[in-house]
Amino acid sequence: MSDDHTDEERTFLEGRDRWLAESGGYGHIQRTRPLTLAYGLTDSPAGVAAWIAEKFREWADPASDISIDTILTNITIYWATNTIASSVRLYLESARTPLRFAAGERIDVPCAIARFPLEAPFPPRSWIERVYRVERWTDMPRGGHFAALEAPELLAEDVIAFGEEVSGPGRSVS
């Protein structure tokens, strides 16, 4: 590991590596064999249901109130629109064009981060601030990977507050 990292960042990298070893199989197959996976999921409603439901079970905050009807609607949309293949292929395309920044390169557009506690792995603020101009950082009290379904009111309030902060005094984005 680089000496340029803080203790918090080294801890994040170690945790990320553990998470990838234990839970990153989905990402590996989606990056390396998306069509093989897609053929199986496209041919099987039970397969696509299992694939998606597993992610909700593993990545959502257990305290979230995501109804089974919402999960089944999500699965049905993938099935009825035949879009599971394109959703898994995105991982291959992203691996071919990784997000990399040169030393000292920065994105100077104001940025807001809503940090949901069960979204993992998630880098520490110092890591993100190396490249992004973080104007607002909110540590949310609950939520996981599916924040818009798990805590829509928290996410919406935070987006609106950030919009009002960057739009200037007396100007509203709502």
RAKA-V173714 format. One record per residue. N is the residue number from 1. SS is DSSP state (A for helix, B for strand, O for the rest). D_LAST is the distance of its C-alpha to the last C-alpha in Angstrom with 1 decimal. Layout:
# RAKA-V173714
<<N | SS | D_LAST> <N | SS | D_LAST>>
This chain:
# RAKA-V173714
<<1 | O | 44.3> <2 | O | 43.4> <3 | O | 44.3> <4 | O | 41.0> <5 | O | 39.2> <6 | O | 38.5> <7 | A | 40.0> <8 | A | 36.5> <9 | A | 36.1> <10 | A | 39.6> <11 | A | 38.9> <12 | A | 35.8> <13 | A | 38.0> <14 | A | 40.7> <15 | A | 38.3> <16 | A | 36.7> <17 | A | 40.2> <18 | A | 41.2> <19 | A | 38.1> <20 | A | 38.9> <21 | A | 42.5> <22 | A | 41.7> <23 | A | 38.6> <24 | O | 38.2> <25 | A | 40.6> <26 | A | 37.9> <27 | A | 36.5> <28 | A | 40.1> <29 | A | 41.1> <30 | A | 37.8> <31 | A | 38.5> <32 | A | 42.2> <33 | O | 42.9> <34 | A | 39.8> <35 | A | 41.9> <36 | A | 44.3> <37 | A | 41.6> <38 | A | 39.8> <39 | A | 43.0> <40 | A | 43.6> <41 | A | 40.1> <42 | A | 39.9> <43 | O | 43.2> <44 | O | 42.5> <45 | A | 39.8> <46 | A | 41.2> <47 | A | 40.9> <48 | A | 37.3> <49 | A | 36.5> <50 | A | 38.4> <51 | A | 36.8> <52 | A | 33.2> <53 | A | 34.0> <54 | A | 35.7> <55 | A | 32.6> <56 | A | 30.6> <57 | A | 33.5> <58 | A | 33.9> <59 | A | 30.4> <60 | O | 28.3> <61 | O | 28.4> <62 | O | 31.2> <63 | O | 29.2> <64 | O | 26.4> <65 | O | 26.4> <66 | O | 26.3> <67 | O | 28.4> <68 | A | 31.3> <69 | A | 29.9> <70 | A | 26.8> <71 | A | 29.1> <72 | A | 31.4> <73 | A | 28.7> <74 | A | 27.8> <75 | A | 31.5> <76 | A | 32.0> <77 | A | 29.4> <78 | A | 31.2> <79 | A | 34.5> <80 | A | 33.8> <81 | A | 32.2> <82 | O | 34.8> <83 | O | 32.4> <84 | A | 33.7> <85 | A | 35.9> <86 | A | 33.1> <87 | A | 31.1> <88 | A | 34.2> <89 | A | 35.2> <90 | A | 32.1> <91 | A | 33.8> <92 | A | 36.9> <93 | A | 34.9> <94 | A | 33.0> <95 | A | 36.3> <96 | A | 37.7> <97 | O | 35.0> <98 | O | 34.3> <99 | O | 31.6> <100 | O | 33.8> <101 | O | 33.4> <102 | O | 36.3> <103 | O | 37.3> <104 | O | 35.1> <105 | O | 32.5> <106 | O | 28.9> <107 | B | 25.5> <108 | B | 24.0> <109 | B | 20.3> <110 | B | 18.2> <111 | B | 18.1> <112 | B | 16.8> <113 | B | 19.1> <114 | B | 18.6> <115 | B | 22.2> <116 | O | 23.1> <117 | O | 26.7> <118 | O | 28.4> <119 | O | 27.2> <120 | O | 30.5> <121 | O | 31.7> <122 | O | 29.1> <123 | O | 30.1> <124 | O | 29.9> <125 | A | 27.5> <126 | A | 30.4> <127 | A | 30.9> <128 | A | 27.4> <129 | A | 27.3> <130 | O | 30.4> <131 | O | 28.5> <132 | B | 24.8> <133 | B | 23.1> <134 | B | 21.4> <135 | B | 19.0> <136 | B | 17.8> <137 | B | 20.0> <138 | B | 19.4> <139 | B | 22.4> <140 | O | 21.3> <141 | O | 23.7> <142 | O | 24.3> <143 | O | 23.9> <144 | O | 25.6> <145 | O | 25.4> <146 | O | 23.3> <147 | A | 20.4> <148 | A | 17.9> <149 | A | 20.6> <150 | A | 21.9> <151 | O | 19.1> <152 | A | 15.9> <153 | A | 14.3> <154 | A | 15.3> <155 | A | 14.2> <156 | A | 10.6> <157 | A | 10.4> <158 | A | 12.1> <159 | A | 10.0> <160 | A | 6.8> <161 | A | 9.4> <162 | A | 11.0> <163 | A | 8.3> <164 | A | 8.1> <165 | A | 11.9> <166 | A | 12.7> <167 | A | 10.7> <168 | O | 13.1> <169 | O | 13.7> <170 | O | 12.0> <171 | O | 9.3> <172 | O | 5.6> <173 | O | 3.8> <174 | O | 0.0>>
